[in-house]
């Protein structure tokens, strides 16, 4: 677990209720020590359990630098928002052993995203999924059918959208 809390106000999510609106982070050093411990016990695949792993850009880059510079051989996955991952961070994550990023895309309809206060754009998902695909990072897209304002047309938009972008897994 690398952080708790979420500064966003998505209406369908429990994070703000459970952890509050502030985000609390573990230091990159603390996370690295845990990775080192796990690696010493032959654990080679890690899931960073945080809804917003990539929200703390500076912390992610520092952790990746530690993994790379110290030669720690681990493969890992994380969760992200489509609007908090840029190409520099994605390249560094890949170099540090990241092989899959899961994204809460939720809908292919901008109207539905706006209805639930997602504060992200459909275009963000297109850009980020294409970027990860180009860099060789596998992608997992999470979608929710039945959000407020959903109808047959927006469900179809979401299904068509999920099929159009190069996701490796859609759920």
C-alpha positions in Angstrom: 0.0 0.0 0.0 1.7 3.2 -1.2 -0.9 5.8 -0.3 -4.4 6.4 1.1 -7.0 8.9 0.2 -8.2 10.7 -2.9 -8.5 14.4 -3.7 -11.2 13.7 -6.4 -15.0 13.8 -5.9 -16.2 11.0 -8.1 -19.8 10.3 -6.9 -19.6 6.5 -7.2 -16.4 6.0 -5.2 -16.0 5.2 -1.5 -12.4 6.4 -1.2 -13.3 9.9 0.1 -15.7 8.4 2.6 -13.2 5.8 3.9 -9.9 7.7 3.7 -10.9 11.3 3.5 -10.2 13.9 0.8 -6.5 14.3 1.7 -4.0 11.9 0.3 -1.3 10.4 2.6 1.8 9.0 1.0 4.5 6.6 2.2 8.0 7.8 1.3 9.7 6.3 -1.7 12.4 5.1 0.7 9.9 3.2 2.8 8.3 1.6 -0.2 11.7 0.7 -1.6 12.7 -1.0 1.7 9.5 -3.1 1.5 10.3 -4.1 -2.1 13.8 -5.0 -1.1 12.5 -7.2 1.7 10.0 -8.9 -0.6 12.7 -9.5 -3.2 14.9 -11.1 -0.6 12.1 -13.6 -0.1 12.0 -14.4 -3.8 8.8 -12.3 -4.5 9.3 -11.0 -8.0 5.8 -9.7 -8.9 4.3 -6.8 -6.9 0.9 -5.0 -7.1 1.2 -1.5 -5.7 -2.1 -1.3 -3.9 -3.2 2.4 -4.3 -6.0 3.8 -6.3 -3.8 6.7 -7.3 -0.3 5.3 -7.5 0.7 7.9 -10.2 -0.8 10.9 -8.4 2.5 11.6 -6.5 4.6 12.1 -9.6 7.7 13.1 -7.7 7.4 10.1 -5.4 6.9 7.7 -8.3 9.9 9.0 -10.2 12.0 8.8 -7.0 10.9 5.2 -6.3 11.6 4.2 -9.9 15.1 5.8 -9.8 15.9 3.8 -6.6 14.7 0.6 -8.3 16.8 1.3 -11.4 19.9 2.6 -9.7 20.1 -0.1 -7.1 19.4 -2.9 -9.6 16.3 -4.3 -7.9 14.8 -7.0 -10.1 11.0 -6.9 -9.6 8.1 -6.7 -11.9 5.1 -4.7 -10.8 1.7 -3.4 -11.6 -0.3 -0.4 -10.3 -3.5 1.5 -10.6 -3.8 5.0 -12.1 -6.1 7.6 -13.5 -5.8 8.3 -17.2 -5.0 12.0 -16.4 -2.1 11.4 -14.0 0.3 9.5 -16.1 2.6 11.2 -18.6 5.2 9.7 -21.0 8.2 10.5 -18.9 6.7 8.8 -15.9 5.5 5.8 -17.9 9.0 5.4 -19.5 10.6 5.5 -16.1 8.0 3.1 -14.6 8.6 0.6 -17.5 12.4 0.8 -16.9 11.8 0.1 -13.2 9.8 -3.0 -13.9 6.2 -1.9 -14.4 4.5 -4.2 -16.9 0.8 -3.3 -16.4 -1.2 -0.3 -15.4 -4.9 -0.5 -14.5 -7.0 2.6 -15.2 -10.4 3.5 -13.9 -11.8 4.7 -17.2 -15.5 4.1 -16.1 -17.2 5.3 -19.3 -16.7 6.1 -23.0 -19.3 8.8 -22.7 -18.1 12.3 -21.6 -21.6 13.1 -20.4 -21.6 10.2 -18.0 -18.1 11.0 -16.8 -19.2 14.6 -16.1 -22.4 13.4 -14.4 -20.3 11.4 -11.8 -17.7 14.2 -11.4 -14.9 12.0 -12.7 -12.9 15.1 -13.7 -11.3 13.3 -16.6 -11.8 13.4 -20.3 -12.5 10.5 -22.7 -9.5 11.9 -24.8 -7.3 11.5 -21.7 -8.0 7.7 -21.9 -7.3 7.6 -25.6 -4.0 9.4 -25.2 -2.8 7.4 -22.1 -3.8 4.0 -23.3 -2.1 4.6 -26.7 1.0 5.9 -25.0 1.2 2.8 -22.8 0.7 0.6 -25.7 3.5 2.3 -27.6 5.8 1.9 -24.7 5.0 -1.8 -24.2 3.1 -1.4 -20.9 0.0 -3.5 -20.8 -3.2 -1.8 -19.9 -6.3 -2.8 -18.0 -9.4 -0.6 -18.2 -12.1 -0.7 -15.6 -15.6 0.4 -16.8 -18.9 0.8 -14.9 -22.2 0.3 -16.6 -25.3 2.0 -14.9 -23.8 5.2 -13.7 -26.1 8.2 -13.2 -27.4 9.4 -16.6 -26.5 6.1 -18.3 -28.8 5.0 -21.1 -28.6 2.6 -24.1 -26.7 5.1 -26.2 -24.0 5.8 -23.5 -23.7 2.1 -22.8 -23.1 1.5 -26.5 -20.6 4.4 -26.5 -18.7 2.8 -23.7 -18.6 -0.7 -25.2 -17.5 0.7 -28.6 -14.9 2.9 -26.9 -13.5 -0.1 -24.9 -13.2 -2.1 -28.1 -11.6 0.8 -30.0 -8.7 1.7 -27.7 -5.8 -0.9 -27.5 -6.6 -2.2 -24.0 -5.2 -5.6 -23.0 -7.9 -6.2 -20.5 -11.3 -4.5 -20.1 -13.5 -5.2 -17.2 
